[in-house]
Amino acid sequence: MRVMLDTNVLLSALIFHSATLTRTIEFASSRGNRLLLSTYVMDEAREVGYRKWPTRIPALDDLVQELDFETINTPITMDTTLFEIRDPMDYPVLYSAIIGSADIFVTGEKDFLDVHVQHIRILTPSEYVELYTSNFYET
């Protein structure tokens, strides 16, 4: 499975250290899964991190360096007819998941949960952990 994370999942895992977010990232990058991060998400994570938690940027850099992931290059010009979303700043994130052939997009952003995109399942971190990780942590 190809699993793309939203910026809020990546930053929340770093800042809040929740078990659910840790499991989300661990499982998305293990056992036949392929973790996807877009250039847009990584740039946004650094920008938000510098603004809100500047002392945590080294930890963000360490986290990204530790992860085994595929980079999805978010294009500057996008087909803006694929779906509608309330916040236009969120469009490049989901667009990256589409062009990266993600099977699952994990986000804590409620605006995404009302969007329906063909071939991508949009889940919260809790839903992802509940649906996909139970066997992983029993072994």
C-alpha positions as a Markdown table, in Angstrom:
| # | Residue | x | y | z |
|---|---|---|---|---|
| 1 | Met | 0.0 | 0.0 | 0.0 |
| 2 | Arg | 1.2 | 3.5 | -0.8 |
| 3 | Val | 0.4 | 5.8 | 2.1 |
| 4 | Met | 0.8 | 9.6 | 2.0 |
| 5 | Leu | 0.9 | 11.7 | 5.1 |
| 6 | Asp | -0.5 | 15.2 | 5.5 |
| 7 | Thr | 1.6 | 18.0 | 7.0 |
| 8 | Asn | -0.5 | 17.9 | 10.2 |
| 9 | Val | 0.2 | 14.2 | 10.8 |
| 10 | Leu | 4.0 | 14.7 | 10.4 |
| 11 | Leu | 4.1 | 17.7 | 12.6 |
| 12 | Ser | 1.7 | 16.3 | 15.2 |
| 13 | Ala | 3.8 | 13.1 | 15.5 |
| 14 | Leu | 6.8 | 15.3 | 16.2 |
| 15 | Ile | 5.2 | 17.7 | 18.6 |
| 16 | Phe | 2.7 | 15.6 | 20.5 |
| 17 | His | 4.3 | 12.2 | 20.5 |
| 18 | Ser | 1.0 | 10.3 | 20.5 |
| 19 | Ala | 1.0 | 6.5 | 20.1 |
| 20 | Thr | -1.5 | 6.7 | 17.3 |
| 21 | Leu | 0.7 | 9.0 | 15.2 |
| 22 | Thr | 3.8 | 7.0 | 16.0 |
| 23 | Arg | 2.0 | 3.9 | 14.8 |
| 24 | Thr | 0.7 | 5.6 | 11.7 |
| 25 | Ile | 4.2 | 6.6 | 10.6 |
| 26 | Glu | 5.8 | 3.2 | 11.6 |
| 27 | Phe | 3.2 | 1.2 | 9.7 |
| 28 | Ala | 3.1 | 3.4 | 6.7 |
| 29 | Ser | 6.8 | 2.8 | 6.2 |
| 30 | Ser | 7.0 | -0.9 | 6.9 |
| 31 | Arg | 5.9 | -4.4 | 5.8 |
| 32 | Gly | 5.2 | -3.8 | 2.1 |
| 33 | Asn | 3.8 | -0.3 | 2.6 |
| 34 | Arg | 5.4 | 2.6 | 0.9 |
| 35 | Leu | 5.4 | 5.9 | 2.8 |
| 36 | Leu | 5.0 | 9.0 | 0.5 |
| 37 | Leu | 5.8 | 12.6 | 1.4 |
| 38 | Ser | 5.3 | 15.4 | -1.1 |
| 39 | Thr | 7.7 | 18.3 | -1.6 |
| 40 | Tyr | 4.7 | 20.5 | -0.7 |
| 41 | Val | 4.1 | 18.7 | 2.6 |
| 42 | Met | 7.8 | 18.8 | 3.6 |
| 43 | Asp | 8.1 | 22.5 | 2.7 |
| 44 | Glu | 4.9 | 23.3 | 4.6 |
| 45 | Ala | 6.1 | 21.3 | 7.6 |
| 46 | Arg | 9.3 | 23.3 | 7.8 |
| 47 | Glu | 7.5 | 26.6 | 7.3 |
| 48 | Val | 4.9 | 25.9 | 10.0 |
| 49 | Gly | 7.6 | 24.5 | 12.2 |
| 50 | Tyr | 9.8 | 27.6 | 11.9 |
| 51 | Arg | 6.8 | 29.8 | 12.7 |
| 52 | Lys | 5.3 | 27.8 | 15.6 |
| 53 | Trp | 8.0 | 25.6 | 17.0 |
| 54 | Pro | 11.4 | 26.9 | 15.8 |
| 55 | Thr | 13.3 | 24.9 | 18.4 |
| 56 | Arg | 11.8 | 21.6 | 17.1 |
| 57 | Ile | 13.2 | 22.0 | 13.5 |
| 58 | Pro | 16.3 | 19.9 | 14.2 |
| 59 | Ala | 14.0 | 17.1 | 15.5 |
| 60 | Leu | 11.9 | 17.5 | 12.3 |
| 61 | Asp | 15.0 | 17.2 | 10.2 |
| 62 | Asp | 16.0 | 14.1 | 12.2 |
| 63 | Leu | 12.6 | 12.5 | 11.8 |
| 64 | Val | 12.6 | 13.0 | 8.0 |
| 65 | Gln | 16.1 | 11.6 | 7.7 |
| 66 | Glu | 15.2 | 8.5 | 9.7 |
| 67 | Leu | 12.2 | 7.8 | 7.5 |
| 68 | Asp | 12.3 | 5.6 | 4.4 |
| 69 | Phe | 10.0 | 7.4 | 2.0 |
| 70 | Glu | 9.3 | 8.2 | -1.6 |
| 71 | Thr | 9.3 | 11.9 | -2.5 |
| 72 | Ile | 6.4 | 13.1 | -4.6 |
| 73 | Asn | 7.3 | 16.3 | -6.4 |
| 74 | Thr | 4.4 | 18.6 | -6.2 |
| 75 | Pro | 4.1 | 20.5 | -9.5 |
| 76 | Ile | 3.8 | 24.3 | -9.6 |
| 77 | Thr | 1.0 | 24.0 | -12.2 |
| 78 | Met | -1.8 | 21.6 | -11.3 |
| 79 | Asp | -5.1 | 20.4 | -12.9 |
| 80 | Thr | -7.5 | 22.2 | -10.6 |
| 81 | Thr | -10.6 | 20.3 | -11.9 |
| 82 | Leu | -9.9 | 17.0 | -10.1 |
| 83 | Phe | -11.8 | 17.8 | -6.9 |
| 84 | Glu | -13.1 | 20.7 | -4.8 |
| 85 | Ile | -11.9 | 21.6 | -1.4 |
| 86 | Arg | -12.7 | 24.5 | 0.9 |
| 87 | Asp | -9.2 | 25.7 | 1.4 |
| 88 | Pro | -7.2 | 26.2 | -1.8 |
| 89 | Met | -3.9 | 25.8 | 0.2 |
| 90 | Asp | -4.9 | 22.2 | 0.8 |
| 91 | Tyr | -5.3 | 21.4 | -3.0 |
| 92 | Pro | -1.6 | 20.7 | -3.6 |
| 93 | Val | -1.5 | 18.2 | -0.8 |
| 94 | Leu | -4.2 | 16.0 | -2.1 |
| 95 | Tyr | -3.1 | 16.6 | -5.7 |
| 96 | Ser | 0.3 | 15.2 | -4.7 |
| 97 | Ala | -1.3 | 12.1 | -3.3 |
| 98 | Ile | -3.1 | 11.7 | -6.6 |
| 99 | Ile | -0.1 | 12.0 | -8.8 |
| 100 | Gly | 1.9 | 9.9 | -6.4 |
| 101 | Ser | -0.6 | 7.1 | -6.8 |
| 102 | Ala | -1.4 | 6.9 | -3.1 |
| 103 | Asp | -3.8 | 4.3 | -2.0 |
| 104 | Ile | -4.3 | 6.0 | 1.4 |
| 105 | Phe | -4.0 | 9.6 | 2.4 |
| 106 | Val | -3.8 | 10.1 | 6.2 |
| 107 | Thr | -4.8 | 13.5 | 7.6 |
| 108 | Gly | -6.1 | 15.2 | 10.6 |
| 109 | Glu | -7.6 | 18.0 | 8.6 |
| 110 | Lys | -11.4 | 17.8 | 8.6 |
| 111 | Asp | -11.7 | 19.5 | 5.2 |
| 112 | Phe | -10.2 | 16.5 | 3.4 |
| 113 | Leu | -12.7 | 14.1 | 5.0 |
| 114 | Asp | -15.5 | 15.4 | 2.9 |
| 115 | Val | -13.5 | 15.2 | -0.4 |
| 116 | His | -13.9 | 12.1 | -2.5 |
| 117 | Val | -11.1 | 11.2 | -4.9 |
| 118 | Gln | -11.2 | 8.1 | -7.0 |
| 119 | His | -8.7 | 5.4 | -5.9 |
| 120 | Ile | -7.6 | 7.1 | -2.7 |
| 121 | Arg | -9.0 | 6.4 | 0.7 |
| 122 | Ile | -8.8 | 9.4 | 3.0 |
| 123 | Leu | -8.5 | 8.5 | 6.7 |
| 124 | Thr | -7.7 | 10.1 | 10.0 |
| 125 | Pro | -4.7 | 8.7 | 11.9 |
| 126 | Ser | -7.0 | 6.9 | 14.3 |
| 127 | Glu | -9.0 | 5.3 | 11.4 |
| 128 | Tyr | -5.7 | 4.2 | 9.7 |
| 129 | Val | -4.4 | 2.6 | 12.9 |
| 130 | Glu | -7.7 | 0.9 | 13.6 |
| 131 | Leu | -8.1 | -0.5 | 10.1 |
| 132 | Tyr | -4.6 | -1.4 | 9.2 |
| 133 | Thr | -2.2 | -1.9 | 12.1 |
| 134 | Ser | -3.8 | -4.5 | 14.5 |
| 135 | Asn | -1.9 | -7.5 | 13.1 |
| 136 | Phe | 1.3 | -5.5 | 12.9 |
| 137 | Tyr | 1.5 | -4.9 | 16.6 |
| 138 | Glu | 0.4 | -8.3 | 17.7 |
| 139 | Thr | 3.5 | -10.0 | 16.2 |
